[in-house]
Amino acid sequence: MKTNETCLPLKQTSVGPFFKSTLAEIYFIIYNPAKDQNMEAIDLGLSVKWSNANLGAQAPTDHGHYYAWGEKERKNIYDWMTYKWCHGGVAPQRALKLIKYNTRNFNRISGVISYVDNRDVLMPSDDVANIMLGGSYRLGVDWCIPTAEQWKELIDRCSWEWVSLNGFYGYNVISRSNGNCIFIPAAGLITGMAPFTEHNEGGRYFTSSLYPDDPLCAYCVSFDNRGVQLNPIYRYFGLSIRPVLDPSFVKRFDDYESRFDY
C-alpha cells in the first residue's frame, strides 16, 4: 500500500466540448453547479469522463453525500420503510411492494405482487447526479450516475492502487492509455440510522443499473484493499455517487425510452 500519495490528473477537461446549443452555453455561464461543487471532468481515455470527486464532495478525499438508489434527497434513516420506490416494511413478513423500476411481478421476500414497468436504468428525473449538477439533460448537461457497463470499463481499463492520502484510504485509478488519474475514497455506506459502515475500509458506489436477477437490488461497485468488483445491493442503502460526464447520455436515454409505449 502506498501512503500519502495520489496520482494527479495530467489534464482536466471542462464541460465545454459537450455543449449542444447556445442555450446550454448561456446556462453554464449563468449557473454551473458542477463548478460550484469543484467538479472537474477527467479524461481517462474511456467512453465517458469521470468526475474528480464524489457528488457533494468539496475535495477528492471528501466522501461527499450518500443517497438511496433513485432518490434525490439525503435523509436520516436508510431502510425499506423510508425508501421512495416501494411500499412496505423492514421485516420479510411485511409487504414489500416495488412501485417503480421493477422487472418481476413477484417479490421473493414478501410474496407480494408488484407493479412491473420493466425499467432497468434510472430516468434523468431520478438521477441525482444529473439533477444536482445540471437540472435538465435537455440542456446538454450530461453529468449522470454511471451505468454498470461504464463502471466495468473503469475497472477493466485502468490500474487500481490502494493508497492512503492524508489519512483517507481509497484507490488511485490510473488510466492505462494516458496516465491520468482519479482518487476514489473508501467512503463506506449508510444503513438504518448508523452514521457510517465500512468507513475508511471499503467503498460502495451506486450505478444507474438495476440488478436484473432481483429488482430489489441495483448494481454497485464495492471495494476494499483486496480488490474491486460489481455486486448487487439493496436499493435502500445510502451509497456514494461518482458522477460521469457522458456525451451520449441524451441519445442513450432517448433510445432507451423508445422501447416503451405510452
C-alpha positions as CSV (number, residue, x, y, z in Angstrom):
1,M,0.0,0.0,0.0
2,K,1.2,3.5,-0.9
3,T,1.0,6.2,1.8
4,N,0.2,9.9,1.3
5,E,0.4,9.7,-2.4
6,T,-2.2,10.3,-5.1
7,C,-2.0,10.5,-8.8
8,L,-3.0,13.9,-10.0
9,P,-4.6,14.1,-13.5
10,L,-2.4,15.3,-16.2
11,K,-5.2,17.2,-17.8
12,Q,-8.6,18.4,-16.6
13,T,-11.4,18.8,-19.2
14,S,-14.2,21.2,-18.6
15,V,-17.8,20.5,-19.8
16,G,-17.3,22.9,-22.7
17,P,-16.7,20.3,-25.5
18,F,-20.1,18.8,-24.8
19,F,-22.3,21.9,-25.2
20,K,-25.1,21.1,-27.6
21,S,-26.6,24.6,-28.0
22,T,-26.3,28.3,-27.3
23,L,-28.9,27.7,-24.6
24,A,-26.6,25.3,-22.8
25,E,-23.7,27.8,-23.0
26,I,-25.8,30.5,-21.5
27,Y,-26.9,28.1,-18.8
28,F,-23.4,27.3,-17.8
29,I,-22.3,30.9,-17.9
30,I,-25.1,31.9,-15.5
31,Y,-25.1,28.8,-13.4
32,N,-22.7,25.9,-13.4
33,P,-23.4,23.7,-10.4
34,A,-20.6,21.4,-11.3
35,K,-18.1,24.3,-10.9
36,D,-19.8,25.3,-7.7
37,Q,-19.1,21.8,-6.3
38,N,-15.4,21.8,-7.5
39,M,-16.4,19.2,-10.1
40,E,-13.9,18.5,-12.9
41,A,-14.3,16.0,-15.7
42,I,-11.1,13.9,-16.1
43,D,-10.2,12.3,-19.4
44,L,-9.1,8.7,-18.6
45,G,-9.3,7.6,-22.3
46,L,-12.7,5.9,-21.8
47,S,-16.1,6.3,-23.3
48,V,-17.0,8.9,-20.6
49,K,-15.1,11.4,-18.5
50,W,-15.1,10.8,-14.7
51,S,-15.5,13.4,-12.0
52,N,-12.5,14.1,-9.9
53,A,-14.7,13.9,-6.7
54,N,-17.8,12.3,-5.3
55,L,-21.2,14.1,-5.6
56,G,-21.4,16.6,-2.8
57,A,-17.7,16.5,-2.0
58,Q,-15.5,19.6,-1.7
59,A,-12.2,17.7,-2.4
60,P,-11.2,14.4,-4.0
61,T,-10.7,12.9,-0.5
62,D,-14.1,14.0,0.7
63,H,-16.7,11.3,1.0
64,G,-19.5,13.5,-0.3
65,H,-23.2,12.8,0.1
66,Y,-25.0,9.4,0.4
67,Y,-28.2,8.5,-1.5
68,A,-30.5,5.6,-1.8
69,W,-30.8,4.3,-5.4
70,G,-33.1,6.6,-7.5
71,E,-33.6,9.1,-4.7
72,K,-32.7,12.8,-4.8
73,E,-32.7,13.7,-1.1
74,R,-30.4,12.8,1.8
75,K,-32.1,11.5,4.9
76,N,-31.5,10.3,8.5
77,I,-32.7,6.7,8.1
78,Y,-31.9,4.4,5.2
79,D,-34.2,1.3,5.1
80,W,-37.2,-0.1,3.2
81,M,-39.7,2.0,5.3
82,T,-38.1,5.3,4.1
83,Y,-37.3,4.1,0.5
84,K,-39.2,6.2,-2.1
85,W,-39.9,3.5,-4.7
86,C,-41.5,0.8,-2.6
87,H,-44.4,0.3,-0.1
88,G,-43.8,-2.0,2.8
89,G,-41.7,-2.6,5.8
90,V,-38.4,-4.0,7.0
91,A,-39.3,-7.5,8.1
92,P,-39.7,-10.2,5.5
93,Q,-43.3,-10.9,6.6
94,R,-44.3,-7.4,5.9
95,A,-45.5,-6.4,2.4
96,L,-42.7,-5.0,0.3
97,K,-44.1,-3.8,-3.0
98,L,-42.0,-2.0,-5.6
99,I,-43.7,0.9,-7.3
100,K,-41.0,1.8,-9.9
101,Y,-38.1,0.1,-11.5
102,N,-39.3,-3.4,-11.4
103,T,-38.8,-6.3,-13.8
104,R,-40.6,-9.0,-11.9
105,N,-44.2,-9.2,-10.6
106,F,-43.4,-11.5,-7.7
107,N,-41.4,-10.3,-4.7
108,R,-39.2,-13.1,-3.5
109,I,-39.1,-11.7,0.1
110,S,-42.8,-10.9,0.7
111,G,-44.6,-12.9,-2.0
112,V,-46.5,-9.7,-2.9
113,I,-47.3,-8.9,-6.5
114,S,-45.7,-5.6,-7.5
115,Y,-46.3,-3.3,-10.4
116,V,-44.0,-4.1,-13.3
117,D,-42.7,-1.3,-15.5
118,N,-39.6,-3.2,-16.9
119,R,-37.4,-0.1,-16.3
120,D,-33.9,-1.2,-15.5
121,V,-31.9,2.1,-15.6
122,L,-32.6,5.3,-13.8
123,M,-34.5,8.0,-15.6
124,P,-32.9,11.5,-15.6
125,S,-35.6,12.7,-13.2
126,D,-34.4,10.2,-10.7
127,D,-30.6,10.6,-11.4
128,V,-29.4,12.7,-8.6
129,A,-26.1,13.5,-10.4
130,N,-27.9,14.8,-13.4
131,I,-30.2,16.9,-11.2
132,M,-27.6,18.3,-8.8
133,L,-25.1,19.1,-11.5
134,G,-27.3,20.4,-14.2
135,G,-31.0,20.1,-13.6
136,S,-32.0,19.2,-17.2
137,Y,-30.4,16.7,-19.5
138,R,-32.1,18.5,-22.4
139,L,-29.8,21.4,-22.0
140,G,-26.8,19.3,-22.9
141,V,-25.9,18.9,-19.2
142,D,-24.7,15.3,-19.4
143,W,-23.5,14.7,-15.9
144,C,-25.1,11.4,-14.6
145,I,-24.6,8.4,-12.5
146,P,-22.5,5.9,-14.4
147,T,-24.1,2.6,-15.6
148,A,-22.8,-0.8,-14.6
149,E,-21.1,-1.0,-18.0
150,Q,-19.3,2.3,-17.6
151,W,-18.0,1.2,-14.1
152,K,-16.9,-2.1,-15.6
153,E,-14.9,-0.2,-18.2
154,L,-13.2,1.8,-15.5
155,I,-12.3,-1.4,-13.6
156,D,-11.1,-3.3,-16.7
157,R,-9.1,-0.5,-18.5
158,C,-7.5,1.3,-15.5
159,S,-5.0,0.3,-12.9
160,W,-6.3,0.4,-9.3
161,E,-3.8,1.1,-6.5
162,W,-4.9,1.1,-2.8
163,V,-3.4,4.2,-1.1
164,S,-3.7,6.4,1.9
165,L,-4.0,10.2,1.2
166,N,-3.7,12.4,4.3
167,G,-5.3,9.6,6.4
168,F,-8.1,8.9,3.8
169,Y,-7.9,5.4,2.3
170,G,-9.1,4.6,-1.2
171,Y,-7.9,3.8,-4.7
172,N,-5.9,5.7,-7.2
173,V,-7.5,4.8,-10.5
174,I,-4.9,5.3,-13.3
175,S,-5.7,5.3,-17.0
176,R,-3.6,2.8,-18.9
177,S,-3.9,4.8,-22.1
178,N,-3.0,8.4,-21.0
179,G,-1.8,8.2,-17.3
180,N,-4.5,10.5,-16.0
181,C,-5.9,9.5,-12.6
182,I,-8.7,10.0,-10.1
183,F,-8.9,9.1,-6.4
184,I,-11.9,7.2,-5.2
185,P,-12.2,7.3,-1.4
186,A,-13.3,4.3,0.8
187,A,-16.5,6.2,1.8
188,G,-18.3,3.1,3.2
189,L,-22.1,3.2,3.3
190,I,-25.1,4.0,5.4
191,T,-27.8,1.6,6.5
192,G,-30.5,2.2,9.0
193,M,-29.5,5.1,11.4
194,A,-25.9,4.1,11.5
195,P,-23.7,7.1,10.6
196,F,-21.2,5.0,8.5
197,T,-20.4,1.4,7.9
198,E,-17.0,0.3,6.5
199,H,-15.8,3.9,6.7
200,N,-12.2,4.2,5.5
201,E,-12.1,0.4,5.0
202,G,-14.1,0.0,1.8
203,G,-16.3,1.8,-0.7
204,R,-19.7,1.3,-2.2
205,Y,-20.8,3.3,-5.2
206,F,-24.2,3.0,-6.9
207,T,-24.5,2.5,-10.7
208,S,-27.7,3.6,-12.5
209,S,-28.4,0.0,-13.4
210,L,-31.0,-2.3,-11.9
211,Y,-29.8,-5.8,-10.9
212,P,-31.8,-8.0,-13.4
213,D,-32.0,-11.1,-11.2
214,D,-33.6,-9.3,-8.3
215,P,-35.2,-5.8,-8.8
216,L,-35.0,-5.1,-5.1
217,C,-31.3,-4.6,-5.8
218,A,-29.2,-2.3,-8.0
219,Y,-25.6,-2.8,-9.2
220,C,-23.0,-1.2,-7.1
221,V,-19.2,-1.1,-7.2
222,S,-17.7,-2.4,-4.0
223,F,-14.1,-2.4,-3.0
224,D,-11.6,-2.7,-0.2
225,N,-7.8,-3.2,-0.1
226,R,-8.2,-6.6,-1.6
227,G,-9.9,-5.6,-4.8
228,V,-12.9,-4.1,-6.6
229,Q,-16.0,-5.7,-8.2
230,L,-19.5,-5.2,-9.3
231,N,-22.1,-6.5,-6.9
232,P,-25.9,-6.2,-6.3
233,I,-27.0,-4.3,-3.2
234,Y,-30.4,-3.4,-1.8
235,R,-31.7,-0.2,-3.3
236,Y,-32.4,1.4,0.1
237,F,-28.8,1.6,1.3
238,G,-27.1,5.0,1.3
239,L,-24.1,4.9,-1.0
240,S,-21.7,7.4,-2.6
241,I,-22.1,8.7,-6.1
242,R,-19.2,9.3,-8.5
243,P,-20.6,11.2,-11.5
244,V,-19.5,10.9,-15.1
245,L,-19.8,13.3,-18.0
246,D,-21.4,11.3,-20.7
247,P,-21.7,12.9,-24.2
248,S,-24.1,10.1,-25.3
249,F,-26.4,10.5,-22.2
250,V,-29.3,12.2,-24.1
251,K,-29.2,9.9,-27.1
252,R,-28.8,6.8,-24.9
253,F,-31.8,7.7,-22.8
254,D,-33.9,8.7,-25.8
255,D,-33.1,5.3,-27.4
256,Y,-34.0,3.6,-24.2
257,E,-37.3,5.5,-23.9
258,S,-38.3,4.4,-27.4
259,R,-38.6,0.8,-26.1
260,F,-41.7,1.9,-24.1
261,D,-45.2,2.5,-25.4
262,Y,-47.2,5.3,-23.7
